[in-house]
Amino acid sequence: MPAIRGAECERWIQQFAVEKGVGVAALPDSGIQEALKLAGFTASLFAIRVAKQNVLANRVAVARPPEARPQEAQPPRDVVRLDLAPVARVHPLGLSSSLSPGIRSALWGLSNLRDAAKMPRALFFERAALGIDDFAAYARARYGELGPSMEFDLAQLTKAYGAAVRGDFRQLLIDPNVVSRTHLKPFYAFALGHQKKLSGCTPFQVRQAYGNTLPAKTYYRALKLSAGLAEKFQREIGMTCRAFRSLPDYANLEQRIMRNDPTVLDTRELADAPLATVLKYHIRPFSRASAMRAWSTLKDKQPYLEKAAEALKVSVKDPKQKVNITRQASSDYDAARRQDLARLKDGDAFLSVSEDMRVALSVAADPDMAGKLKVGEAIYLFALKLFPLDVLDPADYLGTGESPSHVTFGGGMPEPYTAHIEGIVVGHIHHFEIMKFEKLDPAACTKFKMELAWKSEAPSSGGSSLALSKH
């Protein structure tokens, strides 16, 4: 493992303090050393003590444009510096410009997947943003029609700050949380309202300061796993996204990406893949995509019936063939539905959480949602402490018609489907964000079976049961 020291160590210590919600002085040296080890670095206790002293003495070097130096404005004590040294605006992997955009994007996404699993979230976003070569083009590719206005607002914020910001606020386009419909306007107002106090900060430090104004909430995830792995989640590794877990299954991945091998997983979900599309793939059961809905609740069956009739070489209007046609159509549809579910697997770079414990229990208890319970496994409910800025509301990027209007639990009364049902975490949930976990009785979880209804359907306790993606 590479050694880490000096300013780099200081930056990690600062971010650990932010993530833990404590002062730097309260961080134990051994705890910092262990956290660095889990992130893939080594550091001596002496180097850690020196780095802590430098942070506490506020002797971290600050790179500022020459014209800003006379002011020497210091950020307030409640703004924790991340202080990255000046870097050239190049791809973090230093990839050659001769590579095709698709290959560059895939390798950038691969780097981001790995970084998200080991780096504190704010540092991950700051590093990942270095891969954006063209802000306007990136905004359009990532966010579609929403992108230009996001890019414009952040450019205006950069203009307002001028030399007082160490970077470009458009770098925040890498973070779908802060540029979302929920947060962009409040963040913009916060940044302008605290401009004097935040002078000399990076855009990501301003983001962090804004995020700290939003009280942390408790979210839930329930998973089928062994007791040892549950303990390891909280103690060491946290919760990784499926895309990261799938990386070892693809030998020579970088070389295969360079060869444009179509059989490898798509690594671009944390890079420039269209966000609305990848979110829809992740939460497809919460969307209105017909391929995820049970045949019995599908309103327009005609295209599938016609295709089945053609395969059977009979007329779709023949009443004598109705049973055979329907049987063939439903079978074909279910096969397509399973294939569609399979698309959610290896490339999925997001993790779902819920403020409603019943959602987590329902997902974990259903074999279609979370797989079958294996020997030696149990259902564990994890309580997570996350800041709202780190939990994406998918409705900010998906059309309202793609989300259910109501949800029922255990055959109870319909309840409005709101943002607290599902939130999305980008890339990774760190071990220090897991507050506690407990083993549950599988039978007790089944009483919270979740059923969804759309606006076009009358909400009832007998609504359709949808197969959710395995979280």
N, C-alpha and C positions, 0 to 999 in steps of 0.2 A: 504494500500500500504506500502511496506517495506521502511524504512528510509535508505538513502544513505549518507555517510559522509566519511571524511578522504581521503585516497588514491583512493578509488573507485570513489568518487565525482571528484577528480582531473583528473582522467583518462577521465571521461565523458566530463568535461569542455574542456580538450585538444582536444578530438575528435570533439566536437561541433565546436570549432574554425577551425579545419581542414575542416569540412564539409561546414561551412559558408564562408570559405576563408577569415577570418579576424583574427586579433590578439586577444589573450585572453582578454586583457584589454578592447577591444571594445565590448565584450559581456555584455549586461545588466544583472544584477543579477536576475531581475524578469523574463527575457526571459529564462535564464538558469533554473530557478525554474519551469516555465511552461513546458519547454521541458522535464525535468525530470518527471514531472507529467504525461505527455502524454506517456512517456516510462514506466510508472508504478511504479515510485519511488517518495518519498517525501524527501525534504531537506529544512531546514530553511534558510532564507536569510543570517543569521550569518554564518552558515556552508558553504554556497556558497562563501561568501566573504573571509573566511579563506582559502578555497580551492584555490580560484583564487590567493590570495597572495602567497600561497605556490608554485603554478605553475609559477607565474611571478618571484619569487625568485629562481626558479630552485632548490627547496628543495624537489622534489619528490624523494623518495627512489629508488635507482637503484640497482637491484640485479645482481651481476656479479660473475663469477667464481673467486676464490681466486687468481689465477694466473694472472687475468686481472686487479686487483685492483691497482697495482703500477703505471700503465699508467694513470689511471683516465682520459682517453680521453673523452672529452665532445662532443656531436654532435653539428653541426653548428646550428645557430639560426633558420635557415629555416627548420630544421627537428623537427617536433613536436613529443614529446614522447607520447607513449600510455602507457608505463610502467605498465605492468601487473606483479603482484607478481608471484614468482615461483610457479608452480603448477605441481602436479604429472601427468604423462601421463596416464590419466584414462578417461573413458567415462564421458562426462559432467554431465550425469544423475547418475553417480555412479552405473550403472547397474551391476548386478551379472554376472559373467562369465558363470554361469550355464544356462543362457538364450541362446536360439538358435541364430545363427548369423542373421537370418532374423528378429526376434523380436527385437534384439538389434538395428539393422539398422533402423527399422521402428520407434522405440522410439527415437533414435538419430535424425532421420529426423523430427519427430514431434517437438522435442525441437528446432531444427534449424528453422523450420517454424515460431514458436512463437518468437524466438530471432530476426529473420530478420525483423520482423514488428516493433520492438521497439528499437533495438540497432543500432547505427551508423554503417555503412557498414564495416569499417575496424575492429571494435571491434567484430562485428558479425562473420566475417571470423576467427578471432583469437580464439574466443570461440568455434566455430564449429569445428575447426581443432583438438581440444582436443579429439574428438571422433575417430580419426584415430589411430587404434591400430598397424597396420602394413603398412608402407608406400608403399612397393613394391606391396603388395596384393591390397591395395586401388587403386594404380595407374592403375593396370591391370583391376580391376573391374569397375572403373569410366571411364577410357579413352581408354580401349581396347588396340589395338596395338600401340597407341600413348603413352600409359602410361609409359612403361619402359624407354624410352629416356627422358621423363620429369623427372622422378624420379632420373635418373642418373645425369642429368644436375644440378638439385637442390642439390643433394648429393655432387657434385663437388664444388658447391658454398659454401656449409657448410664447406667443407674441406678447401677451400681457406681462409675463414674467421677465422676458428678455434675458439679460445676463444673470438674473437672480436664480435661474434654474440650471442645474448641471445636467443637461441632457435635453431631450425633446419629448414633450408630453405625448406625442404620437407613438412613442415606444409602448405606451400602455394599451395599444391596440392588440397586443399579444394576450392580454387578460380579458376574456369575455365577461368577467364579473363587473369590473369597474366601468366598462363601456356599455353595459346593458341598460335597458330602459329603466330598470329600477334604480340604478346608481349613477349614471352619467351626469344627469342634471344636478343632483345633490353634491356630487363630487366636484363638479365645476364651480358651484357656488361656494363650497367649502374652500377650495383652492384659492379663489379670488378673495374671499373674506379673510383668509389667514396668510395672505401673500407676504406680508412683512415678517411675520413670525417664521414662515417657512423658507425665507430667503436662504439660498445656498444649498438647498436640498436637491436631491434627484427626483424625477417624477415618481419613482417607486417609493421614495420616502414620504412624499406627499400622499400617495395612495395609502401607505401604511398609517399615516397620521389620521386620515379620513376613516379608515377601517377601524381604528381604535376608538372612534366615537360611537360605534355601533356595538352595543353590549353583546357578548357571546351568548349563544343559545345551545340548548341540548338537542342533539339529533340522535337518531337511532339507526342501527343496521343489525339485522339478525342473519346469522350464517350457520351452515352445517359444517362442522369441523371437529377435530379432536381437541381434548383438553390441553394438550401440550402446545398445539398450534395457536389456540386462543390466548394462552399465556404469552407466547412468543410475539403475537400481534401487539399486545400491550407493552411488553417489555423491550422489544427490539425493532421489529420490521414494520409495524403499522399495517395498513391495508393497501395492497397494490392493485392497480387496474388490470383487467384481463390482458390488455396489449403487452404490458410489461411482463406479466407472468408467462406469456406465450413466446417471448423472445428466445428462450433456450430451445424451443421446438424447431427453430429455423436455423440450421447450420449454415455458416458462412453467409450470414444475412447481409452484411455490407457488400460483399462481392456480388451477391445475387441481385441486390438493388442496383448496383452499378451495371449489371448486365440487363437490367430492366425485366427481370424474371417476373412473369405475371402470377406465379404461384405463391409468392410470399405475402405476408400480411401487409395491409396498408398502414404505414406508420405515420401518416400525415395528420392524424386527428388532433395532435398537439402542435401542429404547424399551420398550414394554410388550407386544409380541407374545409369546404363550405360548412360553417358551424351548424346551420339549421339542419342540414342533411345528416351530419354525424350525430347530432342530438336526437334526431328522429330515429336513427338506427338504434341508439342506446335505449330510448324509452318508447320504442315502437308500441308496446302494449298500452301505453298511455296516450298514443296518438290515434288517429282515425284511419290508419292504413288498413285497407280491407283484408290484406293478406294475413293480418294478425287476429282477425275476429273469427269466432266460431261459426261454422257453416250455418247452424240453426238461427243465428242472429244476423246473417248477411242479408241485406235488403235487396240488392241487385244480383240475383243468381244467374240471370239470363246468359251473360257471356260464357260462364262456365258450363251451363247446360248445352249451349250451342256447340262448344268445343267437344264436349263428351259425345254428343250425338254424331258429330262428324267422325270422331274416332271409332264409334260403333257402326258407322255407315247406315244410320237410320235417320228418319226425319224427327226433328225436335218437336214437331207438332203431333206426332203419332201418339195418341193416348195409351196404346198398348205398350209402348216403350218407355212410358214415363218413369216407372220404377227403376228400370235398368239405367236410363239416362241419369236420373238423380243419384243413383248409387255410384256410377262412374264419375260424375261431376264432383260429388262430395269427397270421393277418394282422391281424385286428382288435386282438389283444392287443399285437402289436408296435407298432401305431400308437398305442395308448394308452400304451405304454411310452415311446415317443418324446415324446409330449405331456407325460408326467409328468416326463421329464428336462428339458424346456423350462421347467418351473416353477422349476427351480433357478437360472435365469439372473439376471435383472435385480435381484431383491430380495435376493440373497444377501449378507449383511453379515459373513460369517465367512471365515476362511482356514484351510486344513488344513496341518498340518505333521506330520512323523513322526520319531521317534528312529531308525527303521530306514531306512537309505538305500535299501534294495531297494523299499520302498513307493513312495518318490518316483520312482524310475527306472521302475517298472512303470506308474505313473499317466501319466508324461510320454510313454512310448513307445507307449501305446495310443491310436489315433485316436478311439475311442469315449469315452475318458476326457479327453483334452486337445486334441482336434481334430487335423487333419492338419497335417503339417509344410509350411509355405509356403516359397516361394522367398525366399532371404535369411535364413531362420531356421535355428536349430539347437537342440538340447536342452542346456540349461544346468542344472547342479546347484548349488543355493545352500546353503551351510552357515550356519545362523543361531544366534546366541547369545541364548537366551531364558531368563527365570526361570520355574520351574515354576508360580508363582502367576499368570503371564500366559498359561498354556497350559491350556485347559480339557479335562478328561477327559469326553467325551460320555456315557460310561457312568454318570456321576453323575446324569444327568437322563433317560436313556433306560432302558427296561426291559431286563433281561438277555436276554430272549428276542428282542430286536430287534437284537442284535449277534451276529455269527458266533462260533462256538466255536473254529474252527481256520482257519489260513491256510497255503497252500503257495506256494512261489516256484519257478518254472521246473520244475514237475512234481516237486519234491522231496518230502521227508517232511512230513507235517502238523505245524504248530507251533501252540501255544496262541495264541488271539487275545487279546492283552492291551492295556493302555492305551498301550503304546509304539507301537502300529501307527498310531494317528491321534490327534492332539491338535488343538484348535481355538483359534485366536487371534481375539479380538474386534476387528473393524473394520479394523485396519491393522498392518502390520509395518514399522517405521521403518528408514530406510537404515542407521542406525548399529547396528542389530541384525543386519545382514548381514556375516558375517565374511569370506567369500570366495565365489567361484563359479568353475566350470570347465565347459568345453565337453565334451560327451560324444558318443561314437559311437552313433547310434540303434540300430544292429544289436546293439551290446553290451548295450543296455538291455533288449532283448526277452527275454533269457535269464532275466530276473527276473519274468516274467509272473506276476501274483498271482491266485490262485484262493481262494475262500472256501467254508466249509461251516458249516452250522448244527447245533445239537444234535440236531435230528431227522434229520440226515443222517449217514451214516457217513463220517468224514473220509477222503479218499483223494487221491492225486495227480491224479485226474481230476475234481475238484470243479468246481462251476459257476464260470464266469468272469463277473463282474458288471461292468456299465458304471458307472464311477465318475463323479461330477460333475466337470466341468472346474474345476480349482483355479485 
